[in-house]
Amino acid sequence: MLLLLKEFQQQMQQFSVAETKIVSLVFQHIILKHGSEEGVFPKDLKQSLPANESSLLETILHKFEDLKILRKRSWQGKVWYELSHELFFKTLYEWNETYKTHQNQKRLLLKGIFLPVLAGTLLFVGYDGWINATFYHLRLSPQISISDTIEVYQGQTNTFDLFKQQQYRYETHYSRKNIEVDKLFQDENVEKFINQTLIEKLPLIKRLQAYWKNGNIDQVLHLATIAINDYDRKLSYQIIDNLADFRSVKSLQKFGELLPQTSFHLKIKIISSLGYSQPPFEITSLLLPFLTDENPVIRLNTLKALGHLGSREAVKPLIELLKGPEEAIHDTVIEALGEIGSNKAIQPLIELFKKADSDIQARILKTLK
């Protein structure tokens, strides 16, 4: 019997999934549980099958007839199929029971997967609908030129908004200036701002100073990077003054990063602050490129800053400017060289004295004294 079952299983491997399903149905009609058997009538069986499967029935019955497992009978115009020999009874019964068990297990597995997925989907859809129906957030245009008014919107950002509930509600009486710059455009829960540390509750300038006293220089630089802008120039100037007063390597290096990308007014403020910063390391290299800036105001402020710093590295570039055609800056160059006090400047100043006007000569005499 075992050999017969293995042989039958090999034969069944040649059948498709749809055909195997029909084979099981045929055997279910022919072989009953208590050891009895009946015939299967193709005409009756077709009525219980979908149209796309009923066409396969005749083909399957003919295959089993060719395999000598089933035999065809007819009487008074009726046709049916029955087992060709009772030897096949146990083999076909065991195969069919195994097949049905496997099918039931598959259905249970699919149900086990489908129900949690369905529950998760319903939960997700329900949450998305609830959060966008009950949640409101403030919104501000990233571009100053569009709007400075803070508006209230329904819904929560970064959700799917399956029911299209997110929409504009109304304007508030608040504007961009009512929100500190480092808190603009943050997408955080309300609890984030309620449970802030004491330092985070302070105004921005006091926060910078508190972070500095606590040694949190990275926090200082982060706030400075996002807060220095032309929109609130007064606040930006205060931040620049504080960074210069800190006199740390990192804070002064931050000026070096900001200088090439800031606007005219901020550039002048940074250059001036560097001049009075009394840095712990040589920062002349940060300022020298601006001696040749296309804007004369920036050039003059750079000269003054280099003079205040007293950097001897600046002496040679300043002497080159004395030899240049731009007489309008000679007075400021002479003053800067006087503050630096380098002997290397004496001879170039004497040479300039010989051909300068009375005002420049007076400045040179005052510097040489």
Secondary structure as GFF3:
##gff-version 3
##sequence-region A 1 369
A	DSSP	alpha_helix	2	12	.	.	.	ID=ss1
A	DSSP	alpha_helix	17	30	.	.	.	ID=ss2
A	DSSP	alpha_helix	42	47	.	.	.	ID=ss3
A	DSSP	alpha_helix	51	66	.	.	.	ID=ss4
A	DSSP	beta_strand	70	75	.	.	.	ID=ss5
A	DSSP	beta_strand	78	83	.	.	.	ID=ss6
A	DSSP	three_ten_helix	86	88	.	.	.	ID=ss7
A	DSSP	alpha_helix	89	134	.	.	.	ID=ss8
A	DSSP	beta_strand	136	139	.	.	.	ID=ss9
A	DSSP	beta_strand	149	154	.	.	.	ID=ss10
A	DSSP	beta_strand	167	175	.	.	.	ID=ss11
A	DSSP	three_ten_helix	176	178	.	.	.	ID=ss12
A	DSSP	three_ten_helix	181	183	.	.	.	ID=ss13
A	DSSP	alpha_helix	190	194	.	.	.	ID=ss14
A	DSSP	three_ten_helix	199	201	.	.	.	ID=ss15
A	DSSP	alpha_helix	204	213	.	.	.	ID=ss16
A	DSSP	alpha_helix	217	227	.	.	.	ID=ss17
A	DSSP	alpha_helix	233	246	.	.	.	ID=ss18
A	DSSP	alpha_helix	249	258	.	.	.	ID=ss19
A	DSSP	three_ten_helix	259	261	.	.	.	ID=ss20
A	DSSP	alpha_helix	264	275	.	.	.	ID=ss21
A	DSSP	alpha_helix	284	287	.	.	.	ID=ss22
A	DSSP	three_ten_helix	288	292	.	.	.	ID=ss23
A	DSSP	alpha_helix	296	309	.	.	.	ID=ss24
A	DSSP	three_ten_helix	312	314	.	.	.	ID=ss25
A	DSSP	alpha_helix	315	323	.	.	.	ID=ss26
A	DSSP	three_ten_helix	327	329	.	.	.	ID=ss27
A	DSSP	alpha_helix	330	340	.	.	.	ID=ss28
A	DSSP	three_ten_helix	343	345	.	.	.	ID=ss29
A	DSSP	alpha_helix	346	355	.	.	.	ID=ss30
A	DSSP	alpha_helix	358	368	.	.	.	ID=ss31
###
